[in-house]
Amino acid sequence: MTNKSIKNQGLTSSRRDLLKLMGAASALPLLGACSSLGGSKELSARVVVVGGGFGGATAAKYLKRSAPQLDVTLIEPNKVFYTCPFSNLVLAGMRSMDSISHNYDELRALGVRVIHTTAQDVDPVSRTVSLGDGGSVRYEKLLLSPGIDIRWNAIEGYDQAAAEHAPHAWKAGDQTRLLRRQIEAMDDGGVFVLTAPANPFRCPPGPYERASLVAHYLSQHKPRSKVLILDAKDNFSKQGLFMQGWNEVHGDRIEWVGLSGDGKVTRVDAQKREVETEFGTIHKASVLNVVPPQKAGFIADRAGVTNESGWVPVDPMTFESTQVNDIYVVGDATLAAPMPKSGFAANAQGKVAAAAIIASLEGQRPLEPSWANTCYSLINPEYGISVAAVYKIQEGLISETSGGVSATDASATVRKLEAEYAVGWYNAISQDTWGTRR
Amino acid sequence: MIARALLGTFLLILMTATAVADQRWQREDSVMAALDGRVPVLEGLALELPLVAEDGSSVNLAVKFTGNLEPGEHIQTVRLFAPGNPRPEVADYSLSAHTTSVDIATRVRLSESQQVVALAITSQDRAFIATRDVRVTVSGCLVGTGEQAAMTMQNPRVAFAGQASKGQPLTVRTLINHPMETGLRPDGESADEVEQQLVESLTATLNGEKVFSSRFYTGTSANPYVQFRIVPEQTGELQLTWQDQNGDVVETRQPVQF
């Protein structure tokens, strides 16, 4: 039991019913409800947001939009943010890096103070974030959207130096460019080996979309080449749809080896582009893409909000840390299962946390949230599949209340439409998060 | 400082709550039957599972014993229970004589969030217990293996983690492909369940002497995986024998060289 849930027990039943009646069906109307609840009190508290990805940029924007008097600071080292969603399209040569880039102009225009430096430490007692440029910022409320860090050496031999030879490309940017160059330079007839981690990890369908789109590129430019996926699990996101799509589109170009087929990689030799599996099989790659085991971004550790799993437990009502008061955490770093570690989920969580922060500053109780998530994946540019779900709190835990995946055996027209919806989704969420219009 | 002190208080409450919650095994018939009147020691046995399992059909589990034994006492058996499953038994492991430290890993099936229980019984008839709460977000019972898997044992695998050396513990990993049908999974076509088909046991002998064995139940994942330790005193051969419920046998061997 957490201190947060003790607080929530203090809610009277009539109050709870009232909140239900107000209908917090989604995060967006919830914000409106919050502002009206707050009775336009002047809020001048300092809120610091660390991380300008899907979770952090969304939270900063909705904090400032809902409560313009708030002093909102965003700490983000990069002036340009590249999204992991659609970075697989860059790898396949379908898009440019520029097309997945976003900046912070809209946030600045809204009045958010954006500081391009790293957050290096958090002192929850003095409520201070120390910065890479030597400065520091103080907060009344801190929101961390730190994303993931790689667990270096969790697979023997896979460290930062190894990632220069065998890229992970699981944070978009230079790693994406490096892997793209390697794929382009690959000989026709070569093998692209992708190693996929056990759960949980960022973007559950990501490795399989990547394999699909790399196979698509190879079919056009290096038709004798193959893709081999070595997987540390037997079941993965949208597995049936991916396998059907691979059969229909890629034939035997893609081979998948699961955990029980000796697919778990235990050692990497990045220089030789070679991996060894749990039962001693050696696989040689022309291009080796290691999607490694992950954990919450390091600032979460510094703030003391991670637990033994390496991820961050949060109160589902607010996404406030269950370990440290007044620090809210959203996105891939959190333990929010069954919500996936996805950009869409981070965006939805960013709105819930922003609303909860404002409610708390106004002395109000947070409204009961719900979240939606959709993940599109491409088998090729004209073949899309998706998984979608709605999440609510049941018995104090985030639970999936409805959802599903694309129909199996759908027509080519449906698959093509889903590929178009994927682009529509990307454009919409980019505009919602960073204000990017293309 | 006040915040830290408050945090400490909450942690204390949490820990107290956990200690009380850990007594839940006393209400599980399977666990109490296995204890058979013994009062288990609460320290010494450790159970490792993820806090949240995103795929209940295959959850990594490790059980370790690092507790104190009397002179001459050793661990004889380790038993795993998933009391929240329709059938609580997961696996029983029999260890060679003189085993004083245990390091076993496997993959288990959890149909829902629950407290998993491990028991160790010693040669002096003492019991140790460990428990661990796991939240399961996708049920292990409803995830099919996709394509219809063969109902027979196939592709036995074995490997050592690292190099064997005389008198030193050597970790053995082994796996066999088999669907481990629980007999509880609905058949998509008819109203009946898919018929139960389990791998029943694994026996490991080192130069003819039995060093480890395992009995599997419905709580062990499809494609049973076991990691255990042996302590080879001389070079030779490790022989692994898998047997299914129909009495069919598959053998595999691995040379042990220093």
Interface residues (C-beta under 8 A of the other chain):
Chain A: M1 T2 N3 P124 V125 A198 N199 P200 K233 D234 N235 Q239 G240 M243 L259 S260 G261 D262 E278 F279 G280 N307 E308 S309 Q323 V324 N325 L335 A337 P338 L397 E400
Chain B: M1 A3 R4 L6 L7 F10 I13 L14 A17 P50 L51 V52 A53 E54 D55 S57 S58 N60 R135 T137 V138 V143 T145 G146 N155 R157 V158 A159 R173 L175 N177 A222 N223 Y225
